[in-house]
Amino acid sequence: MSRVTLAQWQMLAAVVDHGGFARAAEVVHKSPSTLNHAVHKLEEQLGVEVLEPVGRQVRLTDAGELLLRRARQLLDNAVALEDVAERLAEGVEAEVVLSVDQIFPPDALACAMETFSRDYPYVRVQLHESVLNGGVEMLHDGSADLVISGLAVQGFLGEPLVSVRFIAVAHPDHALHQLGRVLDLRDLEQHRQLVVRDSAQREPLDAGWLKAEQRWTVSHLSTSIDMLERRLGFAWVPETLVAEALAAGRLKPLPLAVGALREVPMQLIHRDLDRAGPATQAMAKHLRDAVAACPDQRRVDKIE
């Protein structure tokens, strides 16, 4: 059995976080003497000094810093354990928050959400259509239950879901197509590139831009595709989103020597798999099933 209780570690953390016994006592609604006794008892039980006086305040010793860092992990796990118990007691969650990068195949997304709603008709779904770091930011904020992203996320484990193929395209009448030859980077740099803005608020990425002389940055892939069809630039876009435009001749693949096609592996990431309720787990399953059942066959296998 542990000699030190979670309550003692919580009191030590409060003293450190709030700069002393008096302020911590106000925040946690305990008397300073209660906190003082708990910390001294902790030191006595462990045989290690965790705090040392600095003027009228206290600070962690080296040993205290190490121990408290490990203790915070215990405290976080205890909170997570209680949260899991609460979710189990409540049964099915009322809402699932899903963040999906805009490049994810829309047919698979629609299929997954439709079948999910048949099984859980009274569970609300909050869908956030993110770009690049937007979904990552929601994971770190704890504001999304499930995230589909093409980026690896530090501190989270994801499972491979689907690989999205990007293709460089422009309108058939665009100046790049009028050159009538294989293109390279120098050709692209002379023309306007359309780029989709990262939806993250704090640390947006600036990915995909080729240092073209002109750049238009938009907020949604649908806007980029509309501008492509209006002959306003070139861009790399998910093949599934422009298959119809390619087949109808409204867009045409750029004949690049290299880099005409790009593959982006996407993964499904849980905010916390242990805390995931039955509805969240069901949504994850429907997303996997939709990708497996609806493979997109509309691929451009040759750039002419």
Secondary structure, DSSP 8 states (H G I E B T S, - for coil): --SS-HHHHHHHHHHHHTTSHHHHHHHHT--HHHHHHHHHHHHHHHTS--EEEETTEEEE-HHHHHHHHHHHHHHHHHHHHHHHHHHHHH-S-SEEEEEEETTS-HHHHHHHHHHHHHH-TTSEEEEEEE-THHHHHHHHHT--SEEEESS--TT--EEEEEEEEEEEEE-TTSHHHHT-S-B-HHHHTTSEEEEE----SSS----S----SEEEEES-HHHHHHHHHTTS-BEEEEHHHHHHHHHHTSSEE--BSS-SEEEEEEEEEES-GGG--HHHHHHHHHHHHHHHH-----------
